[in-house]
Amino acid sequence: MDVVVEVSGISKRFGTVEAVRSVSFQVRRGEIFCLVGPNGAGKTTTLRIIVGLIRPDSGFVRVFGLDPASMSVSERRRLSYLPEDAGVYRNLSGLEYLEFVAGIYARSRDDIQRIVKRGVEISGLGDRVRDKASSYSKGMKRRLALAAALMVEPELTVLDEPTAGLDVSHALAVRNMIKDYIRSSGASAIVSSHNMLEVEYLCDRVALISSGVIVEEGAPGELKAKHNAVNLEEVFVRVVGGAI
């Protein structure tokens, strides 16, 4: 399979804290790759390096064979990034928010309408898409933000803790949105999460990260078999030798 993302030996330090240490992995076309570990493990720093928001102190990243920090505007249209703390404009309706985002990517009014139509369908908000975002629950806002990220048909979607803080029903809806898009489009996704149980449902391959270091990598089933574990939580504990 084609390699979409190559992460090779990246390290990043903030003052005295080494957030990421010699992290390497690859993401293939058509797969959902998950970076999994507890809060503070280095997941967000790694994702920010991948999308070009910060540069590593050492090592390199290639996205579609390019340095993400040096991508042109047209090249950046091939990927989308949804931070954990991404919000939506509360005084806009869901529909207006989708139109706003579509306007950044579209080249004509027809393009905007086509993209927004897709976004409404992905969001699953129905008639509520015409209501102001200030009236939405946290789960509805997250679904709207994710729909905005996916409706532009990115070849790579980078999602930082997309279900954090959501109740069971909204978390399931978000996971299904991600899986449906990747399976239907043949695109790729990198998802960070500290919820190792949901990762088993969502991801094709995972990298377990602890204290900035990847400690294990593989398909969920392979890792469970390798460590004779019932789930990924057990795998993680056995690899790092402590609680999550």
Backbone torsions as a table, in degrees:
resi	resn	phi	psi	omega
1	MET	NA	150.4	179.4
2	ASP	-66.2	142.0	174.9
3	VAL	-90.4	121.5	-179.6
4	VAL	-91.9	-40.3	-179.1
5	VAL	-128.0	130.9	173.4
6	GLU	-120.8	118.2	176.2
7	VAL	-110.7	120.6	-172.8
8	SER	-128.5	104.5	171.2
9	GLY	59.1	36.1	-176.7
10	ILE	-79.0	141.0	174.5
11	SER	-134.1	148.4	179.2
12	LYS	-149.1	129.3	180.0
13	ARG	-118.3	138.4	172.6
14	PHE	-117.7	101.9	-175.4
15	GLY	63.4	-121.6	-179.5
16	THR	-90.3	-4.1	-176.3
17	VAL	-97.5	122.3	174.9
18	GLU	-92.7	98.4	-172.5
19	ALA	-72.8	-35.1	-178.0
20	VAL	-137.3	135.6	-176.9
21	ARG	-131.3	109.7	172.9
22	SER	50.4	48.6	-178.8
23	VAL	-83.2	130.6	178.0
24	SER	-138.8	137.1	170.3
25	PHE	-170.7	168.2	176.2
26	GLN	-126.5	150.4	176.3
27	VAL	-120.5	129.9	-175.9
28	ARG	-97.3	158.6	177.7
29	ARG	-64.7	134.1	175.7
30	GLY	85.3	8.3	-178.5
31	GLU	-118.9	158.3	171.5
32	ILE	-104.7	114.2	-178.9
33	PHE	-106.5	129.6	-176.7
34	CYS	-113.8	134.6	173.2
35	LEU	-102.1	112.7	-165.8
36	VAL	-121.7	132.4	177.2
37	GLY	174.8	171.8	-178.4
38	PRO	-69.6	168.5	175.6
39	ASN	-58.2	137.9	179.9
40	GLY	84.1	8.7	-176.8
41	ALA	-80.7	-16.2	-178.9
42	GLY	114.0	7.9	-176.5
43	LYS	-64.6	-51.9	-175.7
44	THR	-64.6	-39.9	177.8
45	THR	-60.3	-43.6	178.8
46	THR	-61.1	-44.9	-179.7
47	LEU	-65.0	-38.9	179.5
48	ARG	-65.7	-33.7	175.1
49	ILE	-68.1	-41.7	-178.6
50	ILE	-61.4	-39.3	-178.4
51	VAL	-89.5	1.4	173.1
52	GLY	86.7	13.6	178.8
53	LEU	-75.5	-32.0	174.5
54	ILE	-135.2	158.0	178.7
55	ARG	-102.1	145.7	175.4
56	PRO	-73.2	155.4	174.7
57	ASP	-73.9	-30.8	176.7
58	SER	-150.5	165.2	-175.6
59	GLY	80.3	-176.1	-179.5
60	PHE	-151.0	161.8	175.0
61	VAL	-128.2	139.7	172.2
62	ARG	-126.8	126.8	175.7
63	VAL	-117.0	119.0	-171.4
64	PHE	55.4	31.6	-180.0
65	GLY	80.8	5.0	-174.9
66	LEU	-115.5	154.5	171.4
67	ASP	-74.2	115.0	-174.6
68	PRO	-61.4	-28.8	-178.9
69	ALA	-73.2	-13.3	-177.6
70	SER	-115.9	11.5	-178.3
71	MET	-66.6	145.8	173.2
72	SER	-77.9	170.6	179.6
73	VAL	-60.3	-43.9	-179.2
74	SER	-65.6	-36.9	178.2
75	GLU	-68.1	-35.6	179.9
76	ARG	-68.7	-21.2	178.0
77	ARG	-65.5	-12.5	-179.3
78	ARG	-80.9	-10.2	-179.7
79	LEU	-133.4	158.8	174.4
80	SER	-135.8	153.6	-175.5
81	TYR	-135.9	128.3	177.7
82	LEU	-119.4	103.3	178.2
83	PRO	-66.9	161.0	179.4
84	GLU	-61.2	-37.5	-174.7
85	ASP	-97.8	18.1	-179.4
86	ALA	-63.3	134.8	178.4
87	GLY	-116.2	-180.0	174.3
88	VAL	-125.4	157.2	-177.7
89	TYR	-72.2	112.5	-169.8
90	ARG	-66.8	-25.3	-178.4
91	ASN	-90.0	0.3	173.2
92	LEU	-99.5	151.5	170.0
93	SER	-72.8	165.6	176.6
94	GLY	-58.2	-40.2	179.7
95	LEU	-64.7	-42.9	179.1
96	GLU	-65.0	-36.4	178.2
97	TYR	-65.1	-43.4	178.2
98	LEU	-63.1	-39.3	177.9
99	GLU	-64.1	-38.7	178.4
100	PHE	-61.5	-48.6	-179.2
101	VAL	-65.6	-43.2	-179.9
102	ALA	-59.5	-35.0	-179.9
103	GLY	-63.3	-23.8	178.5
104	ILE	-72.5	-33.0	-175.1
105	TYR	-98.6	-29.5	-170.6
106	ALA	-77.9	155.7	178.8
107	ARG	-108.9	-6.1	179.0
108	SER	-155.3	167.9	178.2
109	ARG	-63.9	-35.6	177.5
110	ASP	-63.5	-39.1	177.6
111	ASP	-61.5	-44.2	179.6
112	ILE	-58.9	-46.4	-178.8
113	GLN	-63.2	-40.3	179.8
114	ARG	-65.8	-44.3	-179.3
115	ILE	-65.9	-44.1	-178.7
116	VAL	-64.2	-40.5	177.8
117	LYS	-57.4	-42.9	177.8
118	ARG	-64.6	-41.2	-179.6
119	GLY	-62.3	-41.6	178.1
120	VAL	-61.4	-43.2	-179.7
121	GLU	-64.5	-44.0	-179.0
122	ILE	-63.6	-40.7	-174.6
123	SER	-64.5	-32.7	-177.3
124	GLY	67.1	19.9	-177.2
125	LEU	-82.1	-13.5	178.8
126	GLY	60.7	-139.0	-178.5
127	ASP	-66.1	-20.9	-179.9
128	ARG	-66.3	-13.9	180.0
129	VAL	-63.4	-19.0	179.5
130	ARG	-89.1	-5.6	178.0
131	ASP	-85.0	158.2	177.2
132	LYS	-65.9	143.1	-178.9
133	ALA	-62.8	-23.1	178.9
134	SER	-64.0	-18.3	179.9
135	SER	-93.3	-1.3	-176.2
136	TYR	-83.7	151.2	168.7
137	SER	-74.3	169.1	178.7
138	LYS	-59.6	-40.3	179.5
139	GLY	-64.1	-39.6	178.7
140	MET	-66.7	-39.5	177.4
141	LYS	-63.4	-38.8	-179.7
142	ARG	-68.0	-39.4	177.5
143	ARG	-64.4	-38.1	177.6
144	LEU	-65.3	-45.2	179.8
145	ALA	-63.3	-40.4	179.0
146	LEU	-67.6	-40.2	177.0
147	ALA	-59.9	-40.0	178.2
148	ALA	-63.6	-35.5	179.8
149	ALA	-72.6	-32.8	-174.8
150	LEU	-92.2	-26.1	-172.4
151	MET	-66.9	-19.1	179.9
152	VAL	-85.2	6.6	175.8
153	GLU	55.6	56.2	178.9
154	PRO	-69.6	148.1	173.7
155	GLU	-76.8	-24.7	176.4
156	LEU	-137.2	128.8	175.8
157	THR	-116.8	127.9	-179.6
158	VAL	-113.2	117.7	-171.6
159	LEU	-124.2	120.1	-178.6
160	ASP	-98.3	110.0	178.3
161	GLU	48.3	58.8	-173.1
162	PRO	-65.4	-19.8	-178.8
163	THR	-111.3	10.1	-177.1
164	ALA	-59.8	128.6	176.0
165	GLY	79.6	3.4	-178.6
166	LEU	-91.4	152.0	174.8
167	ASP	-74.3	174.9	-172.0
168	VAL	-59.4	-45.4	-175.2
169	SER	-67.2	-43.0	179.6
170	HIS	-70.7	-36.7	177.7
171	ALA	-62.2	-42.1	178.1
172	LEU	-63.7	-41.7	179.5
173	ALA	-61.9	-42.1	179.9
174	VAL	-65.7	-44.4	178.7
175	ARG	-60.6	-41.1	179.5
176	ASN	-66.7	-36.3	176.5
177	MET	-60.1	-43.2	-179.5
178	ILE	-65.6	-49.3	-178.3
179	LYS	-62.5	-44.1	-178.4
180	ASP	-61.4	-42.0	-178.9
181	TYR	-65.6	-47.6	-177.6
182	ILE	-64.7	-43.1	-178.6
183	ARG	-66.6	-36.1	-176.8
184	SER	-82.2	-27.6	-173.4
185	SER	-99.8	-23.5	-174.3
186	GLY	75.6	11.4	177.1
187	ALA	-79.0	-171.7	-179.0
188	SER	-127.9	158.1	177.3
189	ALA	-141.5	144.0	168.6
190	ILE	-116.0	124.2	-176.4
191	VAL	-124.9	129.7	172.7
192	SER	-98.8	147.4	179.6
193	SER	-161.4	151.0	169.6
194	HIS	-104.6	-1.7	-179.8
195	ASN	-93.7	96.6	-173.1
196	MET	-73.4	-22.4	178.7
197	LEU	-73.3	-40.6	178.9
198	GLU	-68.9	-28.4	-179.5
199	VAL	-62.7	-35.2	179.7
200	GLU	-62.5	-31.6	178.4
201	TYR	-78.3	-35.2	-167.7
202	LEU	-92.9	-37.2	-161.6
203	CYS	-104.6	145.6	174.4
204	ASP	-80.5	-41.6	176.7
205	ARG	-139.1	153.7	-179.2
206	VAL	-134.2	151.7	169.1
207	ALA	-120.7	119.1	177.2
208	LEU	-84.8	126.4	-176.6
209	ILE	-122.3	136.6	-179.9
210	SER	-142.4	127.5	179.3
211	SER	51.5	40.6	175.5
212	GLY	81.2	4.7	-176.7
213	VAL	-122.7	134.3	173.4
214	ILE	-78.0	120.7	-174.2
215	VAL	-101.8	-16.0	179.2
216	GLU	-165.2	150.3	-179.5
217	GLU	-149.3	143.1	176.7
218	GLY	157.1	-178.4	174.6
219	ALA	-70.0	145.8	-178.5
220	PRO	-52.1	-45.6	-179.6
221	GLY	-63.2	-39.1	179.1
222	GLU	-64.7	-42.1	-178.7
223	LEU	-67.5	-39.5	178.6
224	LYS	-65.3	-40.0	178.9
225	ALA	-67.8	-41.7	-178.4
226	LYS	-60.6	-39.0	-175.6
227	HIS	-104.5	9.4	178.8
228	ASN	51.0	50.8	-174.2
229	ALA	-117.1	153.9	178.8
230	VAL	-78.4	-35.4	-178.4
231	ASN	-149.2	177.2	-176.9
232	LEU	-70.3	-26.0	175.7
233	GLU	-60.2	-44.5	178.1
234	GLU	-64.2	-40.1	177.7
235	VAL	-58.1	-48.4	-177.4
236	PHE	-60.2	-47.6	-178.4
237	VAL	-62.5	-39.4	-179.2
238	ARG	-70.6	-32.1	-179.6
239	VAL	-74.6	-46.6	-175.4
240	VAL	-91.6	-13.9	175.7
241	GLY	75.1	31.4	179.0
242	GLY	-164.1	-179.4	-179.4
243	ALA	-77.2	157.2	179.2
244	ILE	-79.1	NA	NA
